[in-house]
Amino acid sequence: MSRKKRRLWIVVLAGLGLGTATALTLTAFQDNLVFFLAPSEIAARNPGPERAFRLGGLVEAGSLVKNTTPDGRPEARFRVTDGPATVPVTYVGVLPDLFREGQGVVTLGKLSPDGEFRASEVLARHDETYMPPEVADALKRTGHWDPKEGAPPPAASWNTMQPAPVRQGS
């Protein structure tokens, strides 16, 4: 085999190896990529049950029900809302200490075919003034909060809110 052919084969094999490594890396990133959706976005997009994503919003007041699974693990059922839409959530495990009805929450999991969100992780807000950035963005997108108007609305009012009025000329 001549020297040119040997170099060509080395370059081809190196390119093939690099292409394979790149494809595997991109596939791994795609599997680990987690999107954030608010309840109103879930109603509009209807993501498939095979895709994990973060669901964020307010734990609807009066919706929390705690049970124990047959194998003795704690189970919580509650609803997450962003005002216009609500998604039922089921979580098996111990809820964070800061988890409360009427407070912001971000959950990680998958939507089941029956429309219930099965959470594998629940993250509660940090303190009384903290709002997860994703939840704040969802409130802004749905028109329920304009930061120029002041502090976000009280969490207890989210499921009864109307979109903020559009102000003309300013």
One Martini backbone bead per residue (centre of mass of N, CA, C, O) as a GRO file, in nm:
protein
  170
    1MET     BB    1   0.098   0.036   0.022
    2SER     BB    2   0.073   0.352  -0.008
    3ARG     BB    3   0.116   0.647   0.150
    4LYS     BB    4  -0.146   0.790   0.053
    5LYS     BB    5  -0.346   0.565   0.131
    6ARG     BB    6  -0.279   0.558   0.430
    7ARG     BB    7  -0.359   0.852   0.491
    8LEU     BB    8  -0.648   0.832   0.395
    9TRP     BB    9  -0.735   0.614   0.601
   10ILE     BB   10  -0.671   0.779   0.852
   11VAL     BB   11  -0.861   1.015   0.793
   12VAL     BB   12  -1.121   0.850   0.767
   13LEU     BB   13  -1.112   0.718   1.052
   14ALA     BB   14  -1.099   0.982   1.212
   15GLY     BB   15  -1.366   1.098   1.102
   16LEU     BB   16  -1.544   0.867   1.198
   17GLY     BB   17  -1.477   0.891   1.498
   18LEU     BB   18  -1.566   1.187   1.531
   19GLY     BB   19  -1.859   1.150   1.435
   20THR     BB   20  -1.941   0.942   1.649
   21ALA     BB   21  -1.878   1.113   1.898
   22THR     BB   22  -2.070   1.345   1.828
   23ALA     BB   23  -2.334   1.181   1.814
   24LEU     BB   24  -2.324   1.074   2.107
   25THR     BB   25  -2.319   1.349   2.248
   26LEU     BB   26  -2.585   1.465   2.131
   27THR     BB   27  -2.766   1.240   2.240
   28ALA     BB   28  -2.705   1.288   2.540
   29PHE     BB   29  -2.804   1.582   2.549
   30GLN     BB   30  -3.096   1.529   2.462
   31ASP     BB   31  -3.172   1.347   2.709
   32ASN     BB   32  -3.084   1.592   2.926
   33LEU     BB   33  -3.287   1.780   2.818
   34VAL     BB   34  -3.477   2.035   2.998
   35PHE     BB   35  -3.787   2.162   3.000
   36PHE     BB   36  -3.999   2.444   3.050
   37LEU     BB   37  -4.341   2.438   3.179
   38ALA     BB   38  -4.650   2.557   3.179
   39PRO     BB   39  -4.974   2.478   3.199
   40SER     BB   40  -5.056   2.644   2.940
   41GLU     BB   41  -4.838   2.502   2.756
   42ILE     BB   42  -4.945   2.215   2.784
   43ALA     BB   43  -5.223   2.270   2.658
   44ALA     BB   44  -5.100   2.367   2.380
   45ARG     BB   45  -4.875   2.127   2.318
   46ASN     BB   46  -4.879   1.839   2.426
   47PRO     BB   47  -4.671   1.653   2.551
   48GLY     BB   48  -4.521   1.372   2.559
   49PRO     BB   49  -4.461   1.088   2.768
   50GLU     BB   50  -4.137   1.063   2.689
   51ARG     BB   51  -4.095   1.361   2.802
   52ALA     BB   52  -3.894   1.543   2.997
   53PHE     BB   53  -3.994   1.800   3.240
   54ARG     BB   54  -4.067   2.119   3.362
   55LEU     BB   55  -4.295   2.216   3.617
   56GLY     BB   56  -4.451   2.540   3.673
   57GLY     BB   57  -4.587   2.710   3.973
   58LEU     BB   58  -4.876   2.684   4.159
   59VAL     BB   59  -5.005   2.567   4.445
   60GLU     BB   60  -5.309   2.484   4.484
   61ALA     BB   61  -5.547   2.559   4.686
   62GLY     BB   62  -5.671   2.256   4.826
   63SER     BB   63  -5.497   2.011   4.657
   64LEU     BB   64  -5.361   1.862   4.889
   65VAL     BB   65  -5.277   1.504   4.899
   66LYS     BB   66  -5.200   1.261   5.143
   67ASN     BB   67  -5.029   0.945   5.118
   68THR     BB   68  -4.987   0.586   5.100
   69THR     BB   69  -4.834   0.344   4.972
   70PRO     BB   70  -4.831   0.002   4.976
   71ASP     BB   71  -4.501   0.029   5.046
   72GLY     BB   72  -4.491   0.308   5.249
   73ARG     BB   73  -4.483   0.555   5.075
   74PRO     BB   74  -4.499   0.878   5.012
   75GLU     BB   75  -4.788   1.063   4.881
   76ALA     BB   76  -4.856   1.328   4.641
   77ARG     BB   77  -5.138   1.541   4.561
   78PHE     BB   78  -5.156   1.802   4.309
   79ARG     BB   79  -5.188   2.139   4.185
   80VAL     BB   80  -5.077   2.324   3.899
   81THR     BB   81  -5.061   2.681   3.842
   82ASP     BB   82  -5.093   2.997   3.614
   83GLY     BB   83  -5.424   3.044   3.598
   84PRO     BB   84  -5.547   2.925   3.314
   85ALA     BB   85  -5.403   2.655   3.419
   86THR     BB   86  -5.411   2.296   3.513
   87VAL     BB   87  -5.204   2.040   3.684
   88PRO     BB   88  -5.179   1.726   3.777
   89VAL     BB   89  -4.993   1.583   4.060
   90THR     BB   90  -4.752   1.319   4.121
   91TYR     BB   91  -4.572   1.220   4.430
   92VAL     BB   92  -4.302   1.007   4.532
   93GLY     BB   93  -4.217   1.128   4.846
   94VAL     BB   94  -4.043   1.376   4.999
   95LEU     BB   95  -4.116   1.679   5.076
   96PRO     BB   96  -4.027   1.977   5.105
   97ASP     BB   97  -4.030   2.202   5.363
   98LEU     BB   98  -4.131   2.454   5.164
   99PHE     BB   99  -4.386   2.315   5.099
  100ARG     BB  100  -4.687   2.482   4.971
  101GLU     BB  101  -4.972   2.615   4.954
  102GLY     BB  102  -4.954   2.897   4.743
  103GLN     BB  103  -4.678   2.814   4.615
  104GLY     BB  104  -4.396   2.780   4.457
  105VAL     BB  105  -4.311   2.539   4.185
  106VAL     BB  106  -4.081   2.275   4.078
  107THR     BB  107  -4.106   2.004   3.845
  108LEU     BB  108  -3.995   1.670   3.767
  109GLY     BB  109  -4.109   1.496   3.460
  110LYS     BB  110  -4.407   1.326   3.338
  111LEU     BB  111  -4.659   1.282   3.112
  112SER     BB  112  -4.939   1.121   3.111
  113PRO     BB  113  -5.195   1.005   2.916
  114ASP     BB  114  -5.414   1.126   3.142
  115GLY     BB  115  -5.261   1.422   3.231
  116GLU     BB  116  -5.063   1.339   3.446
  117PHE     BB  117  -4.806   1.442   3.656
  118ARG     BB  118  -4.497   1.267   3.707
  119ALA     BB  119  -4.297   1.313   3.970
  120SER     BB  120  -3.937   1.295   4.066
  121GLU     BB  121  -3.929   1.611   4.142
  122VAL     BB  122  -3.924   1.867   4.410
  123LEU     BB  123  -3.928   2.228   4.408
  124ALA     BB  124  -3.896   2.482   4.630
  125ARG     BB  125  -3.894   2.765   4.755
  126HIS     BB  126  -3.694   2.970   4.956
  127ASP     BB  127  -3.882   3.227   5.005
  128GLU     BB  128  -4.118   3.478   5.015
  129THR     BB  129  -3.961   3.636   4.757
  130TYR     BB  130  -3.935   3.388   4.590
  131MET     BB  131  -3.914   3.319   4.230
  132PRO     BB  132  -3.902   3.133   3.986
  133PRO     BB  133  -3.805   3.222   3.677
  134GLU     BB  134  -4.010   3.047   3.524
  135VAL     BB  135  -4.263   3.158   3.667
  136ALA     BB  136  -4.225   3.454   3.595
  137ASP     BB  137  -4.231   3.409   3.288
  138ALA     BB  138  -4.516   3.286   3.279
  139LEU     BB  139  -4.664   3.535   3.391
  140LYS     BB  140  -4.575   3.726   3.166
  141ARG     BB  141  -4.682   3.565   2.916
  142THR     BB  142  -4.993   3.556   3.036
  143GLY     BB  143  -5.042   3.855   3.175
  144HIS     BB  144  -5.019   3.850   3.516
  145TRP     BB  145  -4.734   4.017   3.491
  146ASP     BB  146  -4.583   4.343   3.550
  147PRO     BB  147  -4.290   4.466   3.663
  148LYS     BB  148  -4.368   4.775   3.631
  149GLU     BB  149  -4.613   4.741   3.857
  150GLY     BB  150  -4.444   4.540   4.041
  151ALA     BB  151  -4.512   4.307   4.228
  152PRO     BB  152  -4.618   4.017   4.247
  153PRO     BB  153  -4.874   3.842   4.287
  154PRO     BB  154  -5.043   3.672   4.489
  155ALA     BB  155  -5.055   3.335   4.494
  156ALA     BB  156  -5.364   3.300   4.579
  157SER     BB  157  -5.460   3.453   4.290
  158TRP     BB  158  -5.384   3.284   4.030
  159ASN     BB  159  -5.664   3.109   3.985
  160THR     BB  160  -5.829   3.417   3.945
  161MET     BB  161  -5.690   3.551   3.718
  162GLN     BB  162  -5.639   3.814   3.503
  163PRO     BB  163  -5.515   3.967   3.267
  164ALA     BB  164  -5.338   4.223   3.213
  165PRO     BB  165  -5.375   4.523   3.110
  166VAL     BB  166  -5.338   4.703   2.828
  167ARG     BB  167  -5.126   4.964   2.768
  168GLN     BB  168  -5.140   5.276   2.635
  169GLY     BB  169  -4.897   5.445   2.585
  170SER     BB  170  -4.538   5.497   2.722
   0.00000   0.00000   0.00000
